[in-house]
Structures are given as structure tokens and as C-alpha cells.
């Protein structure tokens, strides 16, 4: 009697198989070929059959699922045959980053403990990449981003940016490094000075680092407003005249004023309406592709 054949249920595999695995470590159920089964980390009997093997009715593959599996397998083969690009250069490398805040008590301000906001984090980001940091509210994401930018002095660890440990920089060397790293803050209402015009807010980094003056500065402000999808004539208006989404666009324009290589986005859409969030995310993606941001 010919043993029935089935299509492997792993989406990226279109091989036929006679094995039917009911339970796997990766919670995969259904037919699976021997190669995929071994990749999943499952063990087999002495006769070669899976430990989770049992007799089941013949499996009838779904035509849509089968077509998708074939397409994925073909795409993987094409990607494997395509010439491999050289890996991008590492822009930021963090090793053992720690940020503790001391707790003081009593009249003489004696330290009685610490709050471990960030504790021994390691990661690296290559040029042009996007890294998402996920965690519950209050877990230290914002403090982590601010520590990377040296808005806080790290308790311990290394922050290698462009091959230089910026955690050790002080004074003028740190000041010269700051234009290469900028931040988009979470609250577009609190991060803009209500007493300054939009043009003054966007041009403030240029004034601080003396990158542009006079007409060149005004032209740069207009370019930045246009880049974030706002009318350049809004430069003379004040933040209270704009919606939350428009204020965040102003914040993005300010972050781009010094042409940075690396931007920390501290939940830039958390305070916005759902209808506006997608617009800001799409804007950030377009600016990353256009400007080569990380």
C-alpha cells in the first residue's frame, strides 16, 4: 500500500511529506517534512518517525495556503540567488548601559537606595536601520533614549557612536557631537515653547550651533516646514494655533534642522489621535528613506 503524501505545513516550505506531527515545540500542527521537523528542535524515534507522530486522516491542503507556500519558497530561492549586499556599518553600539537614580532620605540627604531605570542593556544599530524598543509604561524606555543622547549621564556602560565612546565626552567635544543625534519628544504640546514662533523653534538649533544665519536660516526653516508637509508661511505662527499632529510635525522639523544621522523617537505618536498617527509614521518613513536616517 502506498503511503499517503501531504504538503508540509511550514509556510516557507512546499515539500511533500508522509509525516503527520500533532505537537511541536513551536506549536506547529499538521503535516511537516523531516527537515522542518528537525529545524523545529523535535526528537525522533529510532525508526525515524517523530515522537509526536500519530495516524491521522489524510490531509487535504488548502489551495490558497499551498499557493502562498509555493510563492514564499520561490521568493526565498530568488533571495538566496541574488547578490548579497555588504552589511551596513554599525552606527550605534551600546554595551552594559545602566542608569540608576539615587534615593535620598533625611535632613543630611543620606542615600538609602537607587531606582534602577535602565540596567545593563546591550544592542547595536546599523546605519539606516530602525530599532523599536517595546515595554510597559514606566519601564524606562524614555530614560533609555535620553541616556543614549547624553541628556542624562549614564551610571555605567559604553555608548559607542561612530566609533567613539560618547559616554565619556564632556564640554566642547560633546557639544560638537550633539548635532549628529537628535530627539523627537513624546508630547508635542509640552515640547514646544508657547512664547516662540514656529520659525524660531525650528531655527533655535541652528542658532545654538551657528550653522546658518540671516536669509540662509529663513530659507532652511521654509525647507524644513515643506519637508514635513506644512505650509512655509506658518513660520510666523505660534504653537497654540496648530493641532497635535501639526505640532508634532514642527517637532520633527526641529529635529531635522541640523541634518542628524541618528534620531530617537520617544513615542512620537502616543499623544496623537488615531487618525493622525498613520500620517506621522508615514512621514517618518519617507524622511528616513529620503535622508538616510537611522
Beta strands, then each sheet from edge to edge (+ up, - down):
strand 1: 6-7
strand 2: 16-17
strand 3: 20-21
strand 4: 30-31
strand 5: 90-105
strand 6: 110-126
strand 7: 156-161
strand 8: 164-165
strand 9: 181-184
strand 10: 262-265
sheet 1: 1+ 2-
sheet 2: 3+ 4-
sheet 3: 6+ 5- 7+ 8-
sheet 4: 9+ 10+
end
